[in-house]
Amino acid sequence: MHPPIFIDVFMQPLRDNSVAQVAFAAFCFLMLLDILLGYAAAVKGKTVKSAKMREGLWHKTGEMGIIAVGDVLDGMMLGGIDMPFSAPVTTAIIVYLAINEAVSCMENAVKLDPELGDKRFFRVLMATLNDASDESGAHDAA
């Protein structure tokens, strides 16, 4: 039994798009990894604060909300509503947020192992991610 079309169009952007599914899975993994690395870095630095963790979780909740907004916009386009854009909004938002999460993971990894920050490969990777987040504005949302 299929849901009514007015509900199904909002499920379609993620359900029928394998690129969006892969991006969403990567985003979820990076988000979880960021939480774990951030907590580990706070434990190592003896700066664990529940208020800071709650604030971070609220940010993660907001990120999921933005993905839902993108999904609704995509669903509106699929449902025939003429929008001022035609790109897959959900996928673009997920990639934008995944870059932000990747940068945050790398920053937390350096807090755990400061020697990583001195490695040429790591510096090039961080510069590339930071460039990508600067171009999209992703890192500003952290």
N, C-alpha and C positions, 0 to 999 in steps of 0.2 A: 504494500500500500504506500503510495507516494503522498507526500504532503501537498497541500494546495499550492498552486503556482505562485500566489502572492507571498508564500513563505519559502518555497523552493528557490526562487531567484536569489534569495539572500544566502542560501547554502551553497549555491553553484560556484561562486568565485574560488572557494577553497576546495570544494569537493571535486570539481571537474578540471582543475588546473594543477598538473603534477609539479610545475615549477613553483607555484605558490605553496604546495604541500611540502616540498623539500626546503624551501626558504623558511616556512613556519617551523618545521622540525628543527632546523639549524638554529633559528632564533630561540626556540624553547630550550634547547640544549645550552646555548651560550648564556641565556638568562640564568639557568640553574647553576652553570659553572661560575658565573659572576657572583652569585650569592655565596657559593661555597668558597671561592677564592677570597672574596671580600671578608667573609667571616674568619677564614684562616689567617688572613693578614691582620685583622683586628686582634685576634687571639695572640698572634706572635708579637704585635706591638703593644699588647696589654691595654688596648683601647676599645674593648667590646662595650657597646652601649646599646641598650634595647631601643632607645628612642631613635638612634641613627638607623638601626635595622628596620624599625617600623617605617621610617621615612623612605628607606630604599624599597621596601615592599610596596608602599603606596605608589612610588614611581613605576614599579613593575606592573602594578594594577592599571595605572594610567596608560602604559604602553599597550597592554592588552585591549584597553578601551579604544585606543586610536586604531588598532587593527580592526576592531569591530566596526568602527566608523567607516574605514576604508571598504570593508566588506559590504556594508549597506550601500555605499556609493556605487560600488561595482554592481550590486544587485539592482540598483535603480537603473543603471545603464542597460543591464541585461533585460530588464523588464520593459524597456522601450522608452524610458524617459531620456530626452535629449539633454546631455550635460555639456558643459563647455570644454570637456576633455574626453579623450577616448582611451587613454592608457589604462592598464590594469592597476588600479589604485592600491588594492590590497597587497599585491606583490611588491610594489614600490615602497610602501610603508614598511612592510616586513623587512625588506633588504636594508632600508634606512636604519631601522631599529637594530637589526643584527650587526651592522657595522659598529654602531654605538656600543653594543654589548661586547663585541670583540675587543674594542679599544679598552673598555673597562676591565675586561679579563686580563689583558696584557699589563695594564697598570697595576692590578692586584698581584700578578705574578712577579713583577719587579719588586713589590713590597716584600714578598716572601723570599725572593732570591735576587738581591740587588746586583749580583754579578751578571745577571741576564741583561741588564740595561747597558752593560759595557760591551756586549757581543755585537759585532758588525751586523750579522744576520738579523738579530733582534731589532737593532736600531733601524735597519732598512724596512723591516716589516712594520714596525711602529710608525715610521714616517709615512709609509704607504697607506696604512689604515687611517692615520690622522689626516692625510691629504684627502682621502675619500670622505671622511666624516666632515672635514672643513668644507668641501665642495657641496655636500648635501645638507650641512648644518646639523648632522646627527650628533656630533660630540657636544654641541652646545646644549643639547637636551638632557645631558647626564646629570 
